[in-house]
Amino acid sequence: MCTDTFNSQFPTFIPPFQSLSHSLAREKNIQLDVLRLDLVHPKISGNKWYKLKYNLRAAITHGADCIASFGGAFSNHIHALAAAGSYLGLETMGFIRGHKPKLLSPTLKDAAEMGMQLIYLDRASYQEKHLPEQRSILANQFIDNSRSVYWVPEGGSNLLAVQGTQEIAENEQVKQFDYIFAACGTGGTLAGLIKGAANHQQIIGVPVLKGGGFLQGVIEGFLRDSGLEEKKQWHLWLDGHWGGYGKTNEQLHQFILSIEKDYALPLDPIYTGKLVWRVLEGIKRDEIPAGSRVLIIHSGGLQGRRGFPQYYK
């Protein structure tokens, strides 16, 4: 498949910048904007488009007829990969953490309807997903040996994902900001933002899982392996996880609903809701200097709101 044909399969939109004129930002004379990556593609939402872009091209170049990856029952990555496979006519396989539920989550239901084959792994097997020998076992067990399989890591984070997400920060409008904030799950998006950032910019990641300090080493590895030689300014704020990955509470949901009501900015409770809350806390605590220009990366994932129907219609 040539580049033009590939691009024609994925009509994308230029993501808009949205002002978030919150009272906390106004008090400190901080320009606060959101880059709406959730609007870049109707199905392959947010940062997932950038993370999958070069992986999909590599799969096609290598003649793969099946793309396999890993994720949980509400995984944005699994949802996006299933959509990409349906666009390209490629078989997709999702190895899902945990036993098959009696009722599929909206995410998994969509993935199955888009043609993804879902295979459920117990926790022990899932923990070994990164090992080449484990992938060989899974391929031998579940994939016909006549098929050519391209593996994408959980969350889509690898060097090709870094190449894609780097393009977000290389946008000339993005370079006008002093601080860029993004939620972190597997580190690929933040590594790309760091690599593409201008030297005057600070990139701050907010891990959405408890004990996210390990991401420091993961991101440093991505940067080293991608050939970044110059020193960039970046760090992690480790206290924005609200108890751990997928953990939420009434306060967080009400915060998200208030932001949507007041600013017409939809957020999800797993990634972007925690991110925006932590940035506003940072402004309140004077962790961000007055007069700064601050950009929040909206990484999409709004499909995950369906896991909380009592709050999001």
C-alpha positions as CSV (number, residue, x, y, z in Angstrom):
1,M,0.0,0.0,0.0
2,C,1.5,3.3,-1.0
3,T,1.6,6.4,1.2
4,D,-1.1,8.2,-0.7
5,T,-3.4,5.2,-0.4
6,F,-2.6,4.8,3.3
7,N,-3.4,8.5,3.9
8,S,-6.7,8.2,2.0
9,Q,-7.8,5.4,4.4
10,F,-7.4,7.8,7.3
11,P,-8.9,11.2,6.7
12,T,-7.7,13.3,9.7
13,F,-8.4,16.7,11.0
14,I,-6.0,19.4,12.1
15,P,-6.5,19.4,15.9
16,P,-7.7,22.8,17.2
17,F,-6.4,24.7,20.2
18,Q,-9.1,25.5,22.7
19,S,-8.7,28.2,25.4
20,L,-9.3,27.0,28.9
21,S,-9.9,30.4,30.6
22,H,-10.2,29.0,34.1
23,S,-10.3,31.4,37.0
24,L,-7.1,29.9,38.6
25,A,-5.2,30.6,35.3
26,R,-6.6,34.1,35.0
27,E,-5.6,35.0,38.6
28,K,-1.9,34.1,37.8
29,N,-2.0,35.6,34.3
30,I,-1.4,32.2,32.8
31,Q,-2.4,31.4,29.2
32,L,-4.0,28.0,29.4
33,D,-4.9,26.1,26.2
34,V,-5.8,22.6,25.3
35,L,-4.7,20.8,22.1
36,R,-7.8,18.8,21.1
37,L,-6.2,15.6,19.7
38,D,-9.4,13.9,20.5
39,L,-10.7,15.5,17.3
40,V,-7.9,14.3,15.0
41,H,-9.9,11.2,13.8
42,P,-13.4,10.0,14.5
43,K,-12.3,6.4,15.5
44,I,-8.5,6.4,16.1
45,S,-8.7,9.0,18.8
46,G,-6.1,11.4,20.2
47,N,-2.5,10.3,20.7
48,K,-3.4,6.8,19.5
49,W,-3.4,8.0,15.9
50,Y,0.1,9.3,16.2
51,K,1.3,6.2,18.1
52,L,-0.2,3.8,15.5
53,K,0.6,5.8,12.4
54,Y,4.1,4.5,11.7
55,N,3.4,1.1,13.2
56,L,0.7,0.5,10.7
57,R,2.9,1.6,7.9
58,A,5.6,-0.8,9.1
59,A,3.1,-3.6,9.3
60,I,2.1,-3.0,5.7
61,T,5.7,-2.7,4.5
62,H,6.6,-6.0,6.2
63,G,3.6,-7.7,4.5
64,A,1.8,-8.5,7.7
65,D,-1.8,-9.6,7.4
66,C,-2.4,-9.6,11.1
67,I,-1.6,-7.1,13.8
68,A,-1.6,-8.2,17.4
69,S,-1.5,-6.3,20.7
70,F,-2.4,-6.2,24.3
71,G,-4.8,-4.2,26.6
72,G,-7.5,-4.2,29.2
73,A,-11.2,-4.2,28.9
74,F,-11.4,-0.4,28.5
75,S,-8.2,0.0,26.5
76,N,-8.1,3.1,24.2
77,H,-5.3,1.4,22.3
78,I,-7.2,-1.8,21.7
79,H,-10.2,0.2,20.5
80,A,-8.0,2.3,18.1
81,L,-6.2,-0.7,16.8
82,A,-9.4,-2.5,16.0
83,A,-10.6,0.6,14.1
84,A,-7.4,0.9,12.2
85,G,-7.6,-2.8,11.1
86,S,-11.1,-2.3,9.9
87,Y,-10.0,0.7,7.8
88,L,-7.1,-1.2,6.3
89,G,-8.7,-4.6,5.9
90,L,-6.1,-6.2,8.2
91,E,-6.9,-8.8,10.8
92,T,-6.4,-7.7,14.3
93,M,-6.0,-9.7,17.5
94,G,-6.4,-8.3,21.0
95,F,-4.9,-10.2,23.9
96,I,-7.0,-9.0,26.8
97,R,-5.9,-8.9,30.5
98,G,-8.1,-11.1,32.7
99,H,-10.9,-13.7,32.1
100,K,-13.7,-13.1,29.6
101,P,-16.5,-11.2,31.3
102,K,-20.1,-12.2,31.2
103,L,-20.9,-8.9,29.5
104,L,-18.3,-7.3,27.2
105,S,-17.3,-3.7,28.0
106,P,-18.4,-1.2,25.4
107,T,-14.7,-1.0,24.3
108,L,-14.5,-4.7,23.7
109,K,-17.9,-4.9,22.1
110,D,-16.8,-2.2,19.6
111,A,-13.5,-4.0,19.0
112,A,-15.3,-7.3,18.3
113,E,-17.8,-5.6,16.0
114,M,-14.9,-4.0,14.1
115,G,-13.4,-7.4,13.4
116,M,-10.9,-7.8,16.2
117,Q,-10.4,-11.3,17.6
118,L,-10.3,-11.2,21.4
119,I,-8.3,-13.6,23.4
120,Y,-8.3,-13.5,27.2
121,L,-5.1,-14.1,29.2
122,D,-4.8,-14.8,32.9
123,R,-2.9,-12.3,34.9
124,A,0.3,-14.4,35.0
125,S,0.4,-14.9,31.3
126,Y,-0.4,-11.3,30.7
127,Q,2.5,-10.1,32.8
128,E,4.9,-11.9,30.5
129,K,3.5,-10.2,27.3
130,H,6.7,-8.3,26.7
131,L,8.8,-11.4,26.4
132,P,9.6,-12.6,22.9
133,E,9.2,-16.2,24.0
134,Q,5.7,-15.5,25.4
135,R,4.7,-13.9,22.1
136,S,5.9,-17.0,20.2
137,I,3.8,-19.2,22.5
138,L,0.8,-17.0,21.9
139,A,1.4,-17.0,18.2
140,N,1.7,-20.8,18.0
141,Q,-1.4,-21.3,20.1
142,F,-3.8,-18.8,18.6
143,I,-2.5,-17.7,15.2
144,D,-2.2,-19.9,12.1
145,N,1.5,-20.3,11.2
146,S,0.7,-19.2,7.6
147,R,-0.1,-15.7,8.9
148,S,2.5,-12.9,9.1
149,V,2.0,-11.2,12.4
150,Y,3.1,-7.7,13.4
151,W,3.2,-7.1,17.2
152,V,2.5,-3.8,18.8
153,P,3.2,-3.4,22.5
154,E,0.6,-2.6,25.1
155,G,-0.5,1.0,24.8
156,G,1.2,1.2,21.4
157,S,4.4,2.5,22.9
158,N,7.6,1.8,20.9
159,L,10.1,3.8,18.9
160,L,7.7,4.1,16.0
161,A,5.2,5.5,18.4
162,V,7.8,8.0,19.6
163,Q,8.4,9.0,16.0
164,G,4.7,9.7,15.6
165,T,4.1,11.6,18.8
166,Q,7.2,13.7,18.2
167,E,5.2,15.3,15.4
168,I,2.7,16.8,17.9
169,A,5.4,18.9,19.5
170,E,6.9,19.9,16.2
171,N,3.8,21.9,15.4
172,E,4.8,25.6,15.2
173,Q,1.9,26.7,17.3
174,V,2.9,24.2,20.0
175,K,6.4,25.7,20.1
176,Q,4.9,29.0,21.4
177,F,4.1,27.5,24.8
178,D,6.4,27.4,27.8
179,Y,5.0,24.2,29.4
180,I,3.4,21.2,27.8
181,F,1.5,18.7,29.9
182,A,0.4,15.2,29.0
183,A,-1.1,12.2,30.8
184,C,1.2,9.1,31.0
185,G,0.4,5.5,30.8
186,T,3.2,3.7,29.0
187,G,5.5,6.7,28.3
188,G,5.5,6.7,24.5
189,T,3.6,9.9,24.0
190,L,5.7,11.8,26.5
191,A,8.9,10.6,25.0
192,G,7.8,11.9,21.6
193,L,6.8,15.2,23.0
194,I,10.1,15.6,24.7
195,K,12.0,14.7,21.6
196,G,10.1,17.2,19.5
197,A,10.1,20.0,22.0
198,A,12.0,23.2,21.6
199,N,14.8,23.8,24.1
200,H,12.9,26.6,26.0
201,Q,10.0,24.3,26.7
202,Q,9.3,22.1,29.7
203,I,7.4,18.9,29.2
204,I,5.6,17.5,32.2
205,G,4.0,14.1,32.4
206,V,1.3,13.1,34.8
207,P,1.3,9.4,35.3
208,V,-2.3,8.0,35.8
209,L,-1.1,4.9,37.6
210,K,0.2,4.6,41.2
211,G,3.9,4.2,41.5
212,G,4.5,5.8,38.1
213,G,8.1,6.7,39.0
214,F,9.3,3.7,36.9
215,L,8.2,5.6,33.8
216,Q,11.3,7.9,34.3
217,G,13.5,5.0,33.2
218,V,11.1,3.9,30.5
219,I,11.0,7.3,28.9
220,E,14.8,7.8,29.2
221,G,15.1,4.5,27.4
222,F,12.9,5.6,24.6
223,L,14.8,8.9,24.2
224,R,18.2,7.1,24.2
225,D,17.1,4.5,21.7
226,S,15.6,7.1,19.5
227,G,18.9,8.9,19.2
228,L,18.2,12.0,21.2
229,E,21.5,13.5,22.2
230,E,20.6,17.0,23.5
231,K,19.3,17.6,27.0
232,K,15.6,18.5,27.2
233,Q,13.7,19.8,30.2
234,W,11.1,17.3,31.4
235,H,9.9,15.6,34.6
236,L,7.0,13.7,36.0
237,W,4.4,14.8,38.6
238,L,3.6,11.6,40.4
239,D,0.7,12.6,42.5
240,G,-2.1,12.9,39.9
241,H,-3.2,9.3,39.7
242,W,-6.2,9.4,42.1
243,G,-5.3,6.1,43.7
244,G,-4.1,4.2,40.6
245,Y,-4.9,3.2,37.0
246,G,-8.6,3.2,36.4
247,K,-9.3,4.5,40.0
248,T,-11.9,7.2,40.2
249,N,-14.3,8.7,42.7
250,E,-17.3,11.0,42.9
251,Q,-15.1,14.1,43.3
252,L,-13.2,13.4,40.1
253,H,-16.3,12.7,38.1
254,Q,-17.9,15.9,39.3
255,F,-14.8,17.9,38.4
256,I,-14.9,16.4,34.9
257,L,-18.6,17.3,34.5
258,S,-18.0,20.8,35.7
259,I,-15.2,21.4,33.2
260,E,-17.5,20.1,30.4
261,K,-20.3,22.3,31.5
262,D,-18.3,25.5,32.0
263,Y,-15.9,25.2,29.1
264,A,-17.4,22.7,26.6
265,L,-14.3,20.5,27.1
266,P,-15.2,16.7,27.4
267,L,-12.7,14.7,29.5
268,D,-12.4,11.1,30.5
269,P,-11.8,9.9,34.1
270,I,-8.8,7.6,33.3
271,Y,-6.4,10.0,31.6
272,T,-7.5,13.6,30.7
273,G,-9.7,14.3,33.7
274,K,-6.8,13.5,36.1
275,L,-4.4,15.5,33.9
276,V,-6.5,18.7,33.8
277,W,-7.2,18.5,37.5
278,R,-3.4,18.2,38.3
279,V,-2.5,21.1,36.0
280,L,-5.0,23.3,37.8
281,E,-3.6,22.1,41.1
282,G,-0.2,23.0,39.9
283,I,-1.4,26.5,39.1
284,K,-3.0,26.8,42.5
285,R,0.2,25.6,44.2
286,D,2.4,28.1,42.2
287,E,4.3,25.1,40.7
288,I,3.8,26.9,37.3
289,P,5.2,30.4,37.2
290,A,2.8,33.3,36.8
291,G,2.7,34.6,33.2
292,S,3.5,31.2,31.7
293,R,2.0,29.9,28.5
294,V,0.7,26.4,29.2
295,L,-0.6,23.7,26.9
296,I,-2.5,20.6,27.9
297,I,-2.5,17.7,25.4
298,H,-5.9,16.2,25.2
299,S,-5.0,12.6,24.3
300,G,-8.5,11.4,23.5
301,G,-9.9,8.3,25.1
302,L,-13.4,9.6,25.4
303,Q,-14.8,6.2,24.4
304,G,-13.7,5.1,27.9
305,R,-16.4,7.3,29.5
306,R,-18.9,4.6,28.6
307,G,-17.6,2.5,31.5
308,F,-19.3,5.1,33.8
309,P,-22.8,5.5,32.4
310,Q,-24.1,6.9,35.7
311,Y,-22.0,10.1,34.9
312,Y,-21.6,10.3,31.2
313,K,-24.5,10.0,28.7
